[in-house]
Amino acid sequence: MKAAEFTDIDIMRQCIQRLGDGGVFLVSGTQANPMTIGWGVIGRVWGRPVFQVLVRPSRHSFSLVEALGEFTVCIPDANHKQALALCGSRSGRELNKIEACGLSVSRSAHVGVPFITECVAHYECRVIHVNDVVNAALDPQIVADSYPAGDFHRVYFGEILGVYRH
Ligand SMILES: Cc1cc2nc3c(=O)[nH]c(=O)nc-3n(C[C@H](O)[C@H](O)[C@H](O)COP(=O)(O)O)c2cc1C
C-alpha cells in the first residue's frame, strides 16, 4: 500500500468511472459494513480535500456514519461486480457483507473504519459537515425520478485524511 496525493488523477479517474459503472464501496462502522454507492463528489471545500457521499436515512450505513463520523471509500476492480451487486442490495443489518463477498479488511491509517484490502485504492474520510437534500430546493424532475418515496439523502462532507493505492 502506498500513500498518494489527494490530487492523484489516476485514482480520482478510476473512482469517478466506477461511480458510474457498478459503483464503489462506502465502508462504515468499525466492523466494516460495505455499501455500494453510485453518487459522490471529490473536491476542495473550506481549503480542505473533501469526498462528499450521499446516504439515505433508511440505510444501515446511515446509522454507522452518524455514530462514528468516519468512512472509507474503496475503489473496486473489474472482478468486484458481484460484490458490488450484493453490497448494493443487501443490508448490513441482516448480513456480514464482507464475509458474504469473500473480502477482507485492513486497518486504516487515519480513521477507525477499515478499508477493503482487495480494492485498488481507498480514501479515508472524517465527517466535517452534513447537509440534507431539501425537497423544495431540488429540481422537481429529480425529486420525481429519485425520491418517489421520500427518504431524501443526507450529504456527508468527508475531509480526506489519506489516499492510498494498494
Ligand atoms: C449501483 C448502486 C449505487 C447505489 N448508490 C447509493 C448511494 O449513492 N446512496 C445510497 O444511499 N444508496 C445507494 N445504493 C443502495 C445501497 O447500496 C443499498 O440500499 C444497500 O443495500 C444499503 O446497505 P446497508 O443497509 O448495509 O447500508 C446504491 C445501490 C447500487 C446497486
PDBQT file of the ligand as one rigid body, heavy atoms in Angstrom, charges set to zero:
ROOT
HETATM    1  C1  LIG A 201     -25.009   0.877  -8.228  1.00  0.00    +0.000 C 
HETATM    2  C2  LIG A 201     -25.637   1.259  -6.902  1.00  0.00    +0.000 A 
HETATM    3  C3  LIG A 201     -25.434   2.528  -6.398  1.00  0.00    +0.000 A 
HETATM    4  C4  LIG A 201     -26.011   2.928  -5.171  1.00  0.00    +0.000 A 
HETATM    5  N1  LIG A 201     -25.766   4.184  -4.688  1.00  0.00    +0.000 NA
HETATM    6  C5  LIG A 201     -26.278   4.572  -3.491  1.00  0.00    +0.000 A 
HETATM    7  C6  LIG A 201     -25.979   5.871  -2.959  1.00  0.00    +0.000 A 
HETATM    8  O1  LIG A 201     -25.205   6.665  -3.531  1.00  0.00    +0.000 OA
HETATM    9  N2  LIG A 201     -26.575   6.212  -1.772  1.00  0.00    +0.000 N 
HETATM   10  C7  LIG A 201     -27.421   5.352  -1.102  1.00  0.00    +0.000 A 
HETATM   11  O2  LIG A 201     -27.939   5.718  -0.030  1.00  0.00    +0.000 OA
HETATM   12  N3  LIG A 201     -27.693   4.104  -1.579  1.00  0.00    +0.000 NA
HETATM   13  C8  LIG A 201     -27.133   3.684  -2.743  1.00  0.00    +0.000 A 
HETATM   14  N4  LIG A 201     -27.381   2.424  -3.220  1.00  0.00    +0.000 N 
HETATM   15  C9  LIG A 201     -28.212   1.490  -2.450  1.00  0.00    +0.000 C 
HETATM   16  C10 LIG A 201     -27.449   0.816  -1.281  1.00  0.00    +0.000 C 
HETATM   17  O3  LIG A 201     -26.191   0.337  -1.701  1.00  0.00    +0.000 OA
HETATM   18  C11 LIG A 201     -28.293  -0.378  -0.729  1.00  0.00    +0.000 C 
HETATM   19  O4  LIG A 201     -29.529   0.089  -0.266  1.00  0.00    +0.000 OA
HETATM   20  C12 LIG A 201     -27.564  -1.165   0.352  1.00  0.00    +0.000 C 
HETATM   21  O5  LIG A 201     -28.217  -2.413   0.495  1.00  0.00    +0.000 OA
HETATM   22  C13 LIG A 201     -27.527  -0.458   1.707  1.00  0.00    +0.000 C 
HETATM   23  O6  LIG A 201     -26.779  -1.237   2.590  1.00  0.00    +0.000 OA
HETATM   24  P1  LIG A 201     -26.759  -1.014   4.188  1.00  0.00    +0.000 P 
HETATM   25  O7  LIG A 201     -28.213  -1.158   4.662  1.00  0.00    +0.000 OA
HETATM   26  O8  LIG A 201     -25.857  -2.095   4.694  1.00  0.00    +0.000 OA
HETATM   27  O9  LIG A 201     -26.242   0.356   4.415  1.00  0.00    +0.000 OA
HETATM   28  C14 LIG A 201     -26.823   2.018  -4.441  1.00  0.00    +0.000 A 
HETATM   29  C15 LIG A 201     -27.024   0.721  -4.949  1.00  0.00    +0.000 A 
HETATM   30  C16 LIG A 201     -26.441   0.338  -6.156  1.00  0.00    +0.000 A 
HETATM   31  C17 LIG A 201     -26.654  -1.065  -6.681  1.00  0.00    +0.000 C 
ENDROOT
TORSDOF 0
